[in-house]
Every structure is written in structure tokens, then in C-alpha cells.
């Protein structure tokens, strides 16, 4: 079945760039998403990329997609302490009848001052 | 900005009892979802709902689970006879289209004792 994998932890210093990586197995993935979850809160949609794109930039966020290697990354420029959270990668396919998202296990980003 | 809301934020129930988790999706959205996250595990898809019927369900979504859109605004998840292993955070989500971005509510933490 489809699977999405992420590393569990990332620690960076304030002001540095963070790069969170994700790999997926579904060759028919159509959309790939990044969600942010702060402690005790729900899942906040950060950005997404369509599978026919290589890159998408949105202010401090840059998403890179390597479809051949099924690898997705999220780069956060000038990381701030407020960026500390768990970041989830998720994918879906237009061939999924019900539009379900498949999530990775989440990467906990810790930003140190 | 429109958002998905969920009630209650925390529900404690005894094993064998029925619970109903409630969600109000974003008003012009047509697709509705339930996911759950057991503590320390991945966010898992439960069910998707469109046009007053289930579009897709996972193997987790057995006969103990049901969903309903009782009126034009609410979307509910019922668990008929709760088990200890149903303890999790339950997230509702909605989207405008089949493969459109899914917006998540803050979640209901269900604790079964």
C-alpha cells in the first residue's frame, strides 16, 4: 500500500534554514501537502505542490519535488522560534476514489534561540 | 477566514458507550473527512463523504463507526460501542473538491476508560 516516511526530529538555530524531508511510494501521487501542528492544535495547511511541478515558493517556504526519487522537501528560510512544531507531509492521488490523504509520521522541528 | 470547527474538544467515555463527535465543515465545501491520530502514531484516514454518501473508508472504519450529515451544516462521526483502542485525537476535514486542499478542524480528543 501507499506509504509516506519522514525523519522524526530536526533541531536548528534561530535564523538558520530548516529542511524537512519526506519520501513516498505512490507513483500516482497527484498532490503533496505540508501541514503544521502546534502543541494541542489541529493540522494547519502550510502549502502544497502538484505533481507536475518541481518547485513552489511561498514567502519563507520552498517546496521541492523530485518525482523520480519520490522525494519531497520543505525548506523554511530564516527559521523562527514560532516555527517550532510538528510538520506532516501528506499525499493524495486523483485516482483515490475518496480523496484520502496519506500522512507521514511527522517531523518535530525544534528551533533554538 | 472560514474554518472547520469541532465539538467537544475533549470527550471522556466508558468502554462500551456510544459517542458522537461533531464537526461543522467550511460552508461551501462539498467533501468531508474523518481522520484519527493515536498518540505517537501517524494521522490515519477513516472515511470520506460526498453527496450524502461514503466515498471511501479504511479498514479501521468497521461496523462500529458511522457518519452522517444530519443537516446542512453538521457532519458527525458516531462510534457505537467504544473500545479502549478507540482513544485518539479525531480530526474532521473538508475540501471544496475531490483533490482540493483539505482543511482540518482542531480535533476532538477521545479518551475511553
Interface residues (C-beta under 8 A of the other chain):
Chain A: X30 X31 X33 X35 X41 X42 X43 X44 X45 X48 X88 X90 X92 X93 X94 X96 X97 X98 X99 X100 X101 X102 X103 X104 X105 X106
Chain B: X4 X31 X33 X35 X41 X42 X43 X44 X45 X47 X48 X50 X54 X55 X56 X57 X58 X91 X93 X95 X98 X99 X101 X102 X103 X104 X105 X106 X107
